[in-house]
Amino acid sequence: MSVALTEQAVLDRTKTVTRRLGWRFLRPYDRLTLCRKVQGRKRADGTVEPLVRIAEVEVLTGRRELLCDITFDDVAREGFPNYSLRAFIQFFCLHMRCTPDTEVTRIEWRYL
């Protein structure tokens, strides 16, 4: 799973939650490798950037909810402790091309 926008929070082990547009298949105890970048590593010259693995995690929970239902606690757990709810939702919508009422998958994990 790519954590390009929150790499430092993963390195600091402060990010323990993420929201994704898909990922409905996840179950507790699934293991994930958090990477700097997963897609889009092919360069113009045809070479491919290496896959940089940052951390291994185990899924604790995965559930569907509306993006606008995020809590202040989860904004911090997403890796944005200084963001307001509104700022996080705007950031997410901009990067994921969705709206605040989009149903997302909330994924919580622990570091291995």
N, CA, C and O atoms as a GROMACS GRO file, in nm:
protein
  448
    1MET      N    1   0.085  -0.116   0.000
    1MET     CA    2   0.000   0.000   0.000
    1MET      C    3   0.090   0.123   0.000
    1MET      O    4   0.184   0.132   0.078
    2SER      N    5   0.060   0.216  -0.087
    2SER     CA    6   0.138   0.340  -0.095
    2SER      C    7   0.103   0.434   0.019
    2SER      O    8  -0.014   0.452   0.055
    3VAL      N    9   0.207   0.493   0.076
    3VAL     CA   10   0.189   0.596   0.180
    3VAL      C   11   0.271   0.719   0.142
    3VAL      O   12   0.330   0.785   0.227
    4ALA      N   13   0.272   0.749   0.013
    4ALA     CA   14   0.354   0.859  -0.038
    4ALA      C   15   0.326   0.992   0.030
    4ALA      O   16   0.418   1.071   0.052
    5LEU      N   17   0.202   1.018   0.063
    5LEU     CA   18   0.166   1.147   0.121
    5LEU      C   19   0.187   1.152   0.273
    5LEU      O   20   0.180   1.259   0.334
    6THR      N   21   0.212   1.037   0.333
    6THR     CA   22   0.225   1.031   0.479
    6THR      C   23   0.346   0.949   0.522
    6THR      O   24   0.346   0.889   0.630
    7GLU      N   25   0.448   0.945   0.438
    7GLU     CA   26   0.564   0.861   0.466
    7GLU      C   27   0.628   0.891   0.602
    7GLU      O   28   0.661   0.798   0.676
    8GLN      N   29   0.644   1.017   0.636
    8GLN     CA   30   0.709   1.051   0.763
    8GLN      C   31   0.629   1.002   0.883
    8GLN      O   32   0.687   0.955   0.981
    9ALA      N   33   0.497   1.011   0.875
    9ALA     CA   34   0.414   0.963   0.985
    9ALA      C   35   0.426   0.811   1.000
    9ALA      O   36   0.417   0.759   1.111
   10VAL      N   37   0.446   0.740   0.889
   10VAL     CA   38   0.468   0.595   0.896
   10VAL      C   39   0.606   0.568   0.957
   10VAL      O   40   0.620   0.482   1.044
   11LEU      N   41   0.706   0.641   0.912
   11LEU     CA   42   0.840   0.623   0.970
   11LEU      C   43   0.840   0.652   1.120
   11LEU      O   44   0.909   0.584   1.196
   12ASP      N   45   0.762   0.750   1.162
   12ASP     CA   46   0.751   0.786   1.304
   12ASP      C   47   0.658   0.691   1.380
   12ASP      O   48   0.650   0.697   1.503
   13ARG      N   49   0.588   0.604   1.307
   13ARG     CA   50   0.491   0.510   1.364
   13ARG      C   51   0.374   0.581   1.431
   13ARG      O   52   0.314   0.527   1.524
   14THR      N   53   0.341   0.702   1.384
   14THR     CA   54   0.226   0.775   1.437
   14THR      C   55   0.102   0.755   1.351
   14THR      O   56  -0.010   0.781   1.397
   15LYS      N   57   0.119   0.710   1.228
   15LYS     CA   58   0.004   0.682   1.141
   15LYS      C   59  -0.042   0.540   1.167
   15LYS      O   60   0.033   0.444   1.148
   16THR      N   61  -0.166   0.527   1.212
   16THR     CA   62  -0.220   0.394   1.240
   16THR      C   63  -0.355   0.371   1.173
   16THR      O   64  -0.418   0.267   1.192
   17VAL      N   65  -0.399   0.468   1.094
   17VAL     CA   66  -0.527   0.461   1.024
   17VAL      C   67  -0.510   0.523   0.886
   17VAL      O   68  -0.433   0.617   0.868
   18THR      N   69  -0.581   0.469   0.789
   18THR     CA   70  -0.587   0.530   0.657
   18THR      C   71  -0.726   0.512   0.600
   18THR      O   72  -0.801   0.424   0.642
   19ARG      N   73  -0.758   0.594   0.505
   19ARG     CA   74  -0.885   0.582   0.434
   19ARG      C   75  -0.854   0.561   0.286
   19ARG      O   76  -0.767   0.628   0.230
   20ARG      N   77  -0.925   0.469   0.224
   20ARG     CA   78  -0.905   0.435   0.084
   20ARG      C   79  -1.040   0.424   0.015
   20ARG      O   80  -1.142   0.394   0.077
   21LEU      N   81  -1.039   0.449  -0.116
   21LEU     CA   82  -1.165   0.442  -0.192
   21LEU      C   83  -1.208   0.299  -0.219
   21LEU      O   84  -1.328   0.273  -0.233
   22GLY      N   85  -1.117   0.208  -0.227
   22GLY     CA   86  -1.150   0.068  -0.251
   22GLY      C   87  -1.122  -0.014  -0.126
   22GLY      O   88  -1.170   0.018  -0.017
   23TRP      N   89  -1.043  -0.118  -0.142
   23TRP     CA   90  -0.991  -0.198  -0.031
   23TRP      C   91  -1.101  -0.263   0.053
   23TRP      O   92  -1.085  -0.280   0.174
   24ARG      N   93  -1.212  -0.299  -0.009
   24ARG     CA   94  -1.323  -0.363   0.062
   24ARG      C   95  -1.290  -0.506   0.104
   24ARG      O   96  -1.359  -0.563   0.190
   25PHE      N   97  -1.188  -0.564   0.046
   25PHE     CA   98  -1.154  -0.704   0.067
   25PHE      C   99  -1.075  -0.730   0.195
   25PHE      O  100  -1.060  -0.846   0.235
   26LEU      N  101  -1.024  -0.625   0.260
   26LEU     CA  102  -0.939  -0.644   0.377
   26LEU      C  103  -1.013  -0.704   0.495
   26LEU      O  104  -1.131  -0.677   0.516
   27ARG      N  105  -0.942  -0.786   0.570
   27ARG     CA  106  -0.997  -0.850   0.690
   27ARG      C  107  -0.895  -0.836   0.803
   27ARG      O  108  -0.776  -0.820   0.778
   28PRO      N  109  -0.941  -0.842   0.927
   28PRO     CA  110  -0.847  -0.842   1.039
   28PRO      C  111  -0.742  -0.952   1.020
   28PRO      O  112  -0.771  -1.061   0.971
   29TYR      N  113  -0.621  -0.920   1.061
   29TYR     CA  114  -0.503  -1.007   1.053
   29TYR      C  115  -0.438  -1.010   0.916
   29TYR      O  116  -0.331  -1.069   0.901
   30ASP      N  117  -0.498  -0.947   0.814
   30ASP     CA  118  -0.428  -0.935   0.686
   30ASP      C  119  -0.302  -0.854   0.709
   30ASP      O  120  -0.300  -0.762   0.792
   31ARG      N  121  -0.197  -0.887   0.638
   31ARG     CA  122  -0.071  -0.814   0.650
   31ARG      C  123  -0.049  -0.731   0.524
   31ARG      O  124  -0.077  -0.775   0.412
   32LEU      N  125   0.001  -0.609   0.545
   32LEU     CA  126   0.028  -0.517   0.435
   32LEU      C  127   0.171  -0.467   0.445
   32LEU      O  128   0.226  -0.453   0.554
   33THR      N  129   0.229  -0.440   0.330
   33THR     CA  130   0.358  -0.373   0.323
   33THR      C  131   0.332  -0.229   0.282
   33THR      O  132   0.276  -0.204   0.175
   34LEU      N  133   0.371  -0.135   0.366
   34LEU     CA  134   0.355   0.007   0.335
   34LEU      C  135   0.479   0.052   0.258
   34LEU      O  136   0.592   0.031   0.302
   35CYS      N  137   0.456   0.113   0.142
   35CYS     CA  138   0.564   0.150   0.053
   35CYS      C  139   0.559   0.298   0.019
   35CYS      O  140   0.453   0.361   0.026
   36ARG      N  141   0.675   0.353  -0.016
   36ARG     CA  142   0.682   0.494  -0.054
   36ARG      C  143   0.590   0.522  -0.173
   36ARG      O  144   0.515   0.619  -0.172
   37LYS      N  145   0.596   0.438  -0.272
   37LYS     CA  146   0.517   0.456  -0.394
   37LYS      C  147   0.499   0.318  -0.455
   37LYS      O  148   0.593   0.240  -0.461
   38VAL      N  149   0.379   0.289  -0.500
   38VAL     CA  150   0.354   0.158  -0.559
   38VAL      C  151   0.329   0.172  -0.709
   38VAL      O  152   0.398   0.108  -0.789
   39GLN      N  153   0.232   0.254  -0.747
   39GLN     CA  154   0.203   0.275  -0.889
   39GLN      C  155   0.279   0.396  -0.939
   39GLN      O  156   0.322   0.481  -0.861
   40GLY      N  157   0.296   0.404  -1.070
   40GLY     CA  158   0.359   0.520  -1.131
   40GLY      C  159   0.508   0.528  -1.111
   40GLY      O  160   0.564   0.637  -1.107
   41ARG      N  161   0.576   0.413  -1.097
   41ARG     CA  162   0.720   0.414  -1.077
   41ARG      C  163   0.798   0.404  -1.208
   41ARG      O  164   0.920   0.415  -1.209
   42LYS      N  165   0.726   0.383  -1.319
   42LYS     CA  166   0.793   0.374  -1.449
   42LYS      C  167   0.832   0.514  -1.496
   42LYS      O  168   0.748   0.603  -1.503
   43ARG      N  169   0.959   0.530  -1.526
   43ARG     CA  170   1.012   0.659  -1.570
   43ARG      C  171   0.997   0.674  -1.721
   43ARG      O  172   0.971   0.578  -1.793
   44ALA      N  173   1.014   0.796  -1.768
   44ALA     CA  174   1.003   0.826  -1.911
   44ALA      C  175   1.103   0.746  -1.993
   44ALA      O  176   1.075   0.711  -2.108
   45ASP      N  177   1.220   0.717  -1.936
   45ASP     CA  178   1.323   0.644  -2.011
   45ASP      C  179   1.301   0.493  -2.011
   45ASP      O  180   1.383   0.418  -2.064
   46GLY      N  181   1.191   0.448  -1.950
   46GLY     CA  182   1.158   0.306  -1.949
   46GLY      C  183   1.207   0.231  -1.826
   46GLY      O  184   1.166   0.117  -1.803
   47THR      N  185   1.291   0.292  -1.746
   47THR     CA  186   1.336   0.228  -1.624
   47THR      C  187   1.227   0.241  -1.518
   47THR      O  188   1.134   0.321  -1.531
   48VAL      N  189   1.240   0.162  -1.414
   48VAL     CA  190   1.140   0.163  -1.307
   48VAL      C  191   1.208   0.197  -1.174
   48VAL      O  192   1.310   0.139  -1.138
   49GLU      N  193   1.146   0.292  -1.102
   49GLU     CA  194   1.196   0.325  -0.970
   49GLU      C  195   1.183   0.201  -0.881
   49GLU      O  196   1.087   0.126  -0.893
   50PRO      N  197   1.279   0.180  -0.792
   50PRO     CA  198   1.267   0.063  -0.703
   50PRO      C  199   1.149   0.078  -0.607
   50PRO      O  200   1.108   0.189  -0.573
   51LEU      N  201   1.097  -0.034  -0.566
   51LEU     CA  202   0.989  -0.036  -0.468
   51LEU      C  203   1.054  -0.021  -0.330
   51LEU      O  204   1.130  -0.107  -0.286
   52VAL      N  205   1.022   0.089  -0.263
   52VAL     CA  206   1.081   0.117  -0.132
   52VAL      C  207   0.981   0.077  -0.024
   52VAL      O  208   0.878   0.141  -0.006
   53ARG      N  209   1.013  -0.031   0.046
   53ARG     CA  210   0.928  -0.081   0.154
   53ARG      C  211   0.962  -0.005   0.282
   53ARG      O  212   1.079   0.008   0.318
   54ILE      N  213   0.858   0.044   0.352
   54ILE     CA  214   0.881   0.124   0.471
   54ILE      C  215   0.845   0.048   0.598
   54ILE      O  216   0.918   0.056   0.697
   55ALA      N  217   0.734  -0.024   0.597
   55ALA     CA  218   0.689  -0.093   0.718
   55ALA      C  219   0.595  -0.208   0.683
   55ALA      O  220   0.529  -0.208   0.579
   56GLU      N  221   0.592  -0.305   0.773
   56GLU     CA  222   0.496  -0.414   0.765
   56GLU      C  223   0.393  -0.390   0.874
   56GLU      O  224   0.427  -0.358   0.988
   57VAL      N  225   0.266  -0.406   0.838
   57VAL     CA  226   0.158  -0.384   0.935
   57VAL      C  227   0.058  -0.499   0.928
   57VAL      O  228   0.051  -0.573   0.830
   58GLU      N  229  -0.020  -0.510   1.035
   58GLU     CA  230  -0.128  -0.608   1.040
   58GLU      C  231  -0.259  -0.532   1.057
   58GLU      O  232  -0.272  -0.447   1.146
   59VAL      N  233  -0.356  -0.562   0.973
   59VAL     CA  234  -0.485  -0.495   0.978
   59VAL      C  235  -0.559  -0.536   1.105
   59VAL      O  236  -0.570  -0.655   1.136
   60LEU      N  237  -0.608  -0.437   1.177
   60LEU     CA  238  -0.691  -0.462   1.294
   60LEU      C  239  -0.838  -0.458   1.257
   60LEU      O  240  -0.915  -0.546   1.294
   61THR      N  241  -0.877  -0.353   1.182
   61THR     CA  242  -1.015  -0.340   1.137
   61THR      C  243  -1.019  -0.275   1.000
   61THR      O  244  -0.928  -0.202   0.960
   62GLY      N  245  -1.124  -0.303   0.930
   62GLY     CA  246  -1.154  -0.239   0.802
   62GLY      C  247  -1.304  -0.225   0.792
   62GLY      O  248  -1.377  -0.324   0.798
   63ARG      N  249  -1.350  -0.102   0.777
   63ARG     CA  250  -1.496  -0.083   0.770
   63ARG      C  251  -1.527   0.032   0.674
   63ARG      O  252  -1.442   0.118   0.649
   64ARG      N  253  -1.647   0.031   0.621
   64ARG     CA  254  -1.691   0.135   0.530
   64ARG      C  255  -1.759   0.245   0.610
   64ARG      O  256  -1.837   0.218   0.702
   65GLU      N  257  -1.730   0.370   0.574
   65GLU     CA  258  -1.795   0.486   0.636
   65GLU      C  259  -1.784   0.604   0.542
   65GLU      O  260  -1.706   0.601   0.447
   66LEU      N  261  -1.863   0.706   0.568
   66LEU     CA  262  -1.855   0.828   0.488
   66LEU      C  263  -1.730   0.906   0.528
   66LEU      O  264  -1.695   0.913   0.646
   67LEU      N  265  -1.663   0.964   0.430
   67LEU     CA  266  -1.545   1.044   0.458
   67LEU      C  267  -1.576   1.154   0.559
   67LEU      O  268  -1.496   1.179   0.649
   68CYS      N  269  -1.690   1.218   0.545
   68CYS     CA  270  -1.727   1.330   0.633
   68CYS      C  271  -1.752   1.288   0.778
   68CYS      O  272  -1.768   1.373   0.864
   69ASP      N  273  -1.754   1.157   0.805
   69ASP     CA  274  -1.773   1.108   0.941
   69ASP      C  275  -1.642   1.094   1.018
   69ASP      O  276  -1.642   1.046   1.132
   70ILE      N  277  -1.531   1.135   0.960
   70ILE     CA  278  -1.402   1.124   1.026
   70ILE      C  279  -1.402   1.206   1.156
   70ILE      O  280  -1.469   1.309   1.164
   71THR      N  281  -1.327   1.160   1.255
   71THR     CA  282  -1.318   1.229   1.384
   71THR      C  283  -1.184   1.304   1.393
   71THR      O  284  -1.092   1.278   1.316
   72PHE      N  285  -1.174   1.397   1.490
   72PHE     CA  286  -1.048   1.467   1.513
   72PHE      C  287  -0.937   1.368   1.547
   72PHE      O  288  -0.824   1.383   1.501
   73ASP      N  289  -0.970   1.267   1.627
   73ASP     CA  290  -0.872   1.166   1.664
   73ASP      C  291  -0.819   1.094   1.541
   73ASP      O  292  -0.698   1.071   1.529
   74ASP      N  293  -0.907   1.060   1.448
   74ASP     CA  294  -0.863   0.989   1.328
   74ASP      C  295  -0.784   1.078   1.234
   74ASP      O  296  -0.696   1.029   1.163
   75VAL      N  297  -0.811   1.206   1.231
   75VAL     CA  298  -0.729   1.296   1.149
   75VAL      C  299  -0.584   1.287   1.196
   75VAL      O  300  -0.493   1.279   1.114
   76ALA      N  301  -0.561   1.289   1.327
   76ALA     CA  302  -0.426   1.275   1.382
   76ALA      C  303  -0.369   1.137   1.351
   76ALA      O  304  -0.253   1.124   1.313
   77ARG      N  305  -0.450   1.033   1.366
   77ARG     CA  306  -0.404   0.896   1.340
   77ARG      C  307  -0.376   0.874   1.192
   77ARG      O  308  -0.303   0.782   1.156
   78GLU      N  309  -0.433   0.956   1.105
   78GLU     CA  310  -0.405   0.952   0.961
   78GLU      C  311  -0.267   1.012   0.930
   78GLU      O  312  -0.215   0.996   0.819
   79GLY      N  313  -0.209   1.082   1.028
   79GLY     CA  314  -0.079   1.144   1.006
   79GLY      C  315  -0.085   1.295   0.989
   79GLY      O  316   0.011   1.357   0.944
   80PHE      N  317  -0.200   1.354   1.026
   80PHE     CA  318  -0.220   1.498   1.008
   80PHE      C  319  -0.266   1.561   1.140
   80PHE      O  320  -0.378   1.612   1.148
   81PRO      N  321  -0.182   1.560   1.243
   81PRO     CA  322  -0.224   1.607   1.375
   81PRO      C  323  -0.256   1.756   1.381
   81PRO      O  324  -0.324   1.800   1.473
   82ASN      N  325  -0.208   1.832   1.287
   82ASN     CA  326  -0.233   1.977   1.288
   82ASN      C  327  -0.345   2.020   1.193
   82ASN      O  328  -0.369   2.140   1.176
   83TYR      N  329  -0.413   1.924   1.130
   83TYR     CA  330  -0.521   1.956   1.038
   83TYR      C  331  -0.654   1.961   1.113
   83TYR      O  332  -0.677   1.885   1.207
   84SER      N  333  -0.741   2.050   1.069
   84SER     CA  334  -0.880   2.048   1.117
   84SER      C  335  -0.954   1.939   1.038
   84SER      O  336  -0.903   1.886   0.940
   85LEU      N  337  -1.075   1.907   1.083
   85LEU     CA  338  -1.156   1.811   1.007
   85LEU      C  339  -1.177   1.860   0.865
   85LEU      O  340  -1.160   1.784   0.769
   86ARG      N  341  -1.213   1.986   0.852
   86ARG     CA  342  -1.239   2.044   0.721
   86ARG      C  343  -1.115   2.038   0.631
   86ARG      O  344  -1.124   2.002   0.514
   87ALA      N  345  -0.999   2.073   0.686
   87ALA     CA  346  -0.875   2.073   0.608
   87ALA      C  347  -0.841   1.932   0.561
   87ALA      O  348  -0.799   1.914   0.447
   88PHE      N  349  -0.858   1.832   0.649
   88PHE     CA  350  -0.829   1.695   0.608
   88PHE      C  351  -0.924   1.649   0.498
   88PHE      O  352  -0.880   1.591   0.399
   89ILE      N  353  -1.052   1.675   0.516
   89ILE     CA  354  -1.150   1.632   0.416
   89ILE      C  355  -1.121   1.699   0.282
   89ILE      O  356  -1.128   1.632   0.178
   90GLN      N  357  -1.089   1.827   0.281
   90GLN     CA  358  -1.055   1.896   0.156
   90GLN      C  359  -0.930   1.834   0.093
   90GLN      O  360  -0.926   1.811  -0.028
   91PHE      N  361  -0.828   1.808   0.174
   91PHE     CA  362  -0.705   1.746   0.126
   91PHE      C  363  -0.734   1.610   0.062
   91PHE      O  364  -0.688   1.581  -0.048
   92PHE      N  365  -0.811   1.527   0.133
   92PHE     CA  366  -0.844   1.394   0.083
   92PHE      C  367  -0.921   1.404  -0.048
   92PHE      O  368  -0.890   1.334  -0.145
   93CYS      N  369  -1.022   1.489  -0.051
   93CYS     CA  370  -1.104   1.504  -0.172
   93CYS      C  371  -1.022   1.552  -0.291
   93CYS      O  372  -1.042   1.505  -0.403
   94LEU      N  373  -0.930   1.644  -0.268
   94LEU     CA  374  -0.844   1.694  -0.374
   94LEU      C  375  -0.757   1.583  -0.432
   94LEU      O  376  -0.747   1.568  -0.554
   95HIS      N  377  -0.693   1.506  -0.345
   95HIS     CA  378  -0.600   1.402  -0.390
   95HIS      C  379  -0.669   1.277  -0.442
   95HIS      O  380  -0.615   1.207  -0.528
   96MET      N  381  -0.789   1.249  -0.391
   96MET     CA  382  -0.858   1.127  -0.432
   96MET      C  383  -0.972   1.154  -0.530
   96MET      O  384  -1.038   1.061  -0.576
   97ARG      N  385  -0.995   1.280  -0.561
   97ARG     CA  386  -1.100   1.318  -0.656
   97ARG      C  387  -1.236   1.261  -0.615
   97ARG      O  388  -1.300   1.187  -0.690
   98CYS      N  389  -1.276   1.298  -0.495
   98CYS     CA  390  -1.405   1.252  -0.444
   98CYS      C  391  -1.473   1.367  -0.370
   98CYS      O  392  -1.425   1.480  -0.375
   99THR      N  393  -1.582   1.338  -0.303
   99THR     CA  394  -1.655   1.440  -0.227
   99THR      C  395  -1.663   1.398  -0.081
   99THR      O  396  -1.639   1.281  -0.049
  100PRO      N  397  -1.697   1.491   0.008
  100PRO     CA  398  -1.707   1.456   0.150
  100PRO      C  399  -1.807   1.346   0.181
  100PRO      O  400  -1.793   1.277   0.283
  101ASP      N  401  -1.907   1.327   0.097
  101ASP     CA  402  -2.005   1.222   0.123
  101ASP      C  403  -1.971   1.090   0.053
  101ASP      O  404  -2.057   1.002   0.042
  102THR      N  405  -1.849   1.076   0.008
  102THR     CA  406  -1.803   0.951  -0.054
  102THR      C  407  -1.783   0.845   0.055
  102THR      O  408  -1.728   0.874   0.161
  103GLU      N  409  -1.828   0.724   0.027
  103GLU     CA  410  -1.803   0.614   0.119
  103GLU      C  411  -1.661   0.563   0.098
  103GLU      O  412  -1.620   0.534  -0.015
  104VAL      N  413  -1.586   0.553   0.205
  104VAL     CA  414  -1.446   0.510   0.199
  104VAL      C  415  -1.427   0.391   0.292
  104VAL      O  416  -1.513   0.361   0.375
  105THR      N  417  -1.314   0.324   0.277
  105THR     CA  418  -1.278   0.216   0.369
  105THR      C  419  -1.180   0.271   0.471
  105THR      O  420  -1.072   0.318   0.436
  106ARG      N  421  -1.218   0.264   0.596
  106ARG     CA  422  -1.129   0.304   0.706
  106ARG      C  423  -1.051   0.181   0.749
  106ARG      O  424  -1.110   0.081   0.791
  107ILE      N  425  -0.918   0.188   0.738
  107ILE     CA  426  -0.831   0.076   0.770
  107ILE      C  427  -0.746   0.114   0.891
  107ILE      O  428  -0.675   0.216   0.890
  108GLU      N  429  -0.752   0.034   0.995
  108GLU     CA  430  -0.669   0.054   1.114
  108GLU      C  431  -0.569  -0.060   1.123
  108GLU      O  432  -0.604  -0.175   1.095
  109TRP      N  433  -0.444  -0.030   1.161
  109TRP     CA  434  -0.340  -0.133   1.168
  109TRP      C  435  -0.252  -0.115   1.289
  109TRP      O  436  -0.256  -0.015   1.359
  110ARG      N  437  -0.170  -0.219   1.310
  110ARG     CA  438  -0.062  -0.213   1.408
  110ARG      C  439   0.066  -0.248   1.334
  110ARG      O  440   0.066  -0.326   1.238
  111TYR      N  441   0.176  -0.191   1.380
  111TYR     CA  442   0.306  -0.217   1.318
  111TYR      C  443   0.361  -0.349   1.368
  111TYR      O  444   0.346  -0.384   1.485
  112LEU      N  445   0.424  -0.422   1.278
  112LEU     CA  446   0.486  -0.550   1.313
  112LEU      C  447   0.635  -0.531   1.340
  112LEU      O  448   0.705  -0.627   1.372
   0.00000   0.00000   0.00000
